[in-house]
Amino acid sequence: MHDYIKDRTIKIAEHLLETKKTVRVIAKDFGVSKSTVHKDLTERLPAINPALAKEVKEVLDYHKSIRHIRGGEATRKKYRDQTTTV
């Protein structure tokens, strides 16, 4: 694995732990795809730093557990905004 990939992976993991942002938002912050962020955090990070990977996994699992709630809120907001503008 190239050094720049290792560096990016660690930076992304530390950023996730500091900010608790979603994979999609972090991908925008770093200018990479969300697939790259997810692969960095779930596949590459355990090989680089297993302890950091365990902490990151907890945050990712939390995000996964609440994604249905976020989706419902976004849909509710979308339709509420449409009815107020009509």
Buried (B, 14 or more C-beta within 10 A) or exposed (E): EEEEBBEBBBEBBBBBEEEEBBBEBBBEEBEBEBEBBBBBBBEBBBEBBEEBBEBBBEBBEEBEEEEEEEEEEEEEEEEEEEEEEE
